[in-house]
Amino acid sequence: MNDLRIRPMRPDDISIAVDWAAAEGWNPGFADAACFATVDPQGFFIGELDGAPAATVSCVNYSDHFSFLGFYIVRADLRGRGYGLGIWNAAIAHAGPRVIGLDGVVAQQQNYRRSGFELAYANVRYGGTVAAPAVPSGVVALTEIPLAAVAAYDATVFPAPRTAFLRAWINAPGHSGRALVRDGALAGWGVIRACRKGHKIGPLVADDRATAEVVLSALLASVGGGEIFLDVPGINRDAVALAQDLGLTPVFETARMYTGAIPPLRLERVFGVTTFELG
């Protein structure tokens, strides 16, 4: 594997990782690459053989204490030759002493454990086709909510600040956000985005299931229903029940793993994970 040249991706290279993720069936959104690049431009790596892409990985540093690893893909015809380990090591080195999180395929859990990752919980992707509901009352566009309020709520469900990412995610082309304010405070919010197949909802976060259901209905109404996907923490029973009651069924599962302790999170508020690639 000494012939593998590993370098940070240029901004236009990130689309390679997103396209490869699409080929693996991960179904990224059309605007994902531009949003991901806002977090840590030096955290995306590509391995090349004779100038051609051979492997990708990302390990974006959200803060001095937390990184998230994703896009770990080796080109199908080159697997089993050690190229994955080489680019993996580059990603881990970029994180330095930070705690690293990832959403890994279940079959690779043992390999991740050997690198110091421990299972926190399962995330389950639910999918299906739904009709467009009526627009619920009291819901507003997420862009009407001060970004500081959104970031403060997000800080209760994610291990590190990510204001720049949230700004890009909320305002990206093809992304639609909705929020519910109760007694002057943000009670729930979410984003739905167009993907290679259907639409994904993420994040979907709320004080309780009833609030999540209202925001979810507003998001579905904004795109007219159709095929949707919702990534749910398996330990949030209310979130699982909401997905099932909507008629969605499990289509994919990941293992959320960390290399160390993270701040306490309000996972009971997480009804939809933002993205498996960046957390």
N, C-alpha and C positions, 0 to 999 in steps of 0.2 A: 504493500500500500504506500510505499515511499514515493510513488509517482503521482500521488494525489496532491494537488495544489489547493490549499484551503485559504480562503480570503474572505473578508467581510463583503457582504453583498452591496452593490450599488443600488440606489433607490429603484431602478427599473428591473433589477434582478429579483426583487421580492415577488414579482408576478410569476416567476418560475416556480417558486415554492408553492404559491397559491394554486397554480395550474396542476402541479404534481399532486397536491392535496385533493384537488377535484378528481383527478384520475384514480386516486385511492378510494374514492367514494365518500370523502369527508364533506363534500358539498359546501365550499366556502361561498361567501357573498361576493357580489361583483365589485364592491368598493372596499373589500377587506384589506387589500394590499396597501392602499394609500393610508388607511387608518392605522394599520399596524406600524407603519414606518414612523409615526409620530412619537412612539414610546422610546425607543433606543436604536437609532439607525445603525449603530455598530454591533448590535446584538443578533444580526442575521448573517449566517455563514453559508458559503457555497464551496463545494469541493469539485475541482475540475480535473479531468483527464484529457490531455492533449487539447486543452481549451474548451472542451465540451462539458456541460454540467453532469456531475455524477452523483452528488449527494447534497442534501440541504439540512439545515437545522437552525433554530432560533433559540436564543436564551436572552430575553430582554430584561434589563435591569430597571425595575420600577423605582427602586430606592436604594439606599446604602445597605438595606437589610433583606431585600426580597427580589428574586428573579423568577421568571416563568419560562419553561422550556417547551418548544413545540416544533412543528414542521420537520420532525426527524424522519427523513425519507432518503433511502438509497435507491437509485435507478434500478428497476426490476432486473435488468440483465447483468447487474454488477453486484448483486447481493451475495453474501457469504464469503467475501474476499477481504474483509477487514476495513473497508472504506468507512463503514458506519461508525466503528469505534474511533477512527481517527478524527472525524468531524465532531463526534460526541465529545471527545476530550477537549476540543477547541471551545465548544460551547460551555462546558463546565468550567474551564479556565477563565472564560470571560466573566462568569458570575462571581468568581473569587470566593470570599468567605460568606456570601449571602446564602440564606435559605432559598432553595429552589423548589418550585412547584411544577407539576405537569399533569396532564390528562393522558395517560398511556393506555394503549390497547390492553385488554385484560390478559391476553396470552403472554405479554412481555413483562408482567409484574415481577417475576423472579429475576429477570435481567436487571430491572430497575433497582430492585432491592440490593443487588450486588454493588450498585453504585451509591448506596446509602439512602435510597428513597423508601419511605414507609407508607403503607396504605392509610388514607384518611377516611375515604368513603367512595362509593360508586356514583358516577353520573350516568344517567340513562337518557338516551335520545328517544323521544316519543314522536311519532309522525302519523299523518293521516290527512284526509280531506274533510274540510268543514264548510258549512254554509256561512255566508256573511250575516252576522247578527245585527240587530238594531243598534244604532249608536247610543250608548248609555249617557245619561245626563250627568253633568258635573265634571266631566273629563275635559282637560285642556291639552293643547299641543305642548310637548315637552320643552320646546324652544321658548315658551312663555315663562318657564321656571328659571330663576337665576342659577347659573352654572354652579355657584358656590353651594347652593342648597342641594343640588343633585350630587355634587362631589362629597358633601358631608354625609349624605345618606349612603352613598356608595362605600364610604370609609367604614361603615358598619358591617359590610358584607364581603369586602375584598382586603387582602393583607397589606396593601400599600396604596399611597395616593396615586391617582392616575387622571388628573384633571385634563391634561392635554389630550390624552386618548379619548376621554369622554366628550370633549368638545368636538373632536373629529368624528366620533362615532354618531353623535346626535345629529350633526349637520351634513353627513355624507349623502351624496346623491343616492336615491333609492332607499334611504332609511327614513322611517316614520316613527316619531316618538309621541307617547301620550302619558299624561300624569294626572293624579287625583290629589287634590289638596283638601285636608280636613282640619277644621279649627285653626286655620292659618299655617299649618305645617304640612310638608310633603308626606303623604301617606303611602304612595305607591307610584311606580313609573316603569316604563318599559320601552323597548325599541323593536321594531320589526323591519327586516331587510330582505330585499330580493336576492336569491341565491341561484346557483346553477340549476337547482331543481326546487321549485316552490319558494316559500318564504321561511325564514327562521326568526323566532322570537327570542331576543336576548339582548340585554338582560331583561328579566321580569322580576321586580323586587317590590315587596309590599309588606305592610304591617301585619296583614292577616290574609286568609284565603279569600274572604269576601271582597276585599280591596283588590287583590290580584285578579280576581275574576272580572271585576269591572274594567280594569286597565286592559286585560287580555281581550275583552269584547271590543273595546275601542280600537285596539290594534288590528284585530281581525276585520272590523268594519272599514278601517282605513285602506285595506288592500282588497276588499270585496270577497274575503274568504279564499277558498282554494286549498291547495296542498301546503301544509305547514309542518314545521318541526320545532320542538321545544325540548331543550336539554335540562333535565331535572336532577337535583341532588337526591339520590335514593334514600337518604336519611330524613328528608323532609316529607313526612307522610301526607301532609296537606297538599303539597305540590304534586306528588304522585297521584293523589286522588283527583286533583283538578285536571291533570292531563288525561286520566282514564275516563272521567266523566264527560270530557269533551269528545270522547270516542277515539282518542289517539292510542297507538299501540307501540311497544318497544321495538326499535329497529337497530339499536347500536348501544354499546356500553363502554365506558372508560373507567379507569381507576385513577381517582385524584390522589396524588401522592406528594409528599414533601420530604425534604432532607433534614428538617428540624422543626422546631416549634414556631408557630405563627401567632399573631395576636388573636384573641378570642373573636370569633365572627358570629353574627346573628344569622345563622344558616336557616332558621325558621322563616326568615324574610325572603330567601332565595327560591323563587318559583321558576326561574329560568336562568341558566348560566349564560354569561355574555358570549364566550367563545372558547372552545376547547384548545385553540391554538395559543391564546394569550391570557387565558384565565377568565 
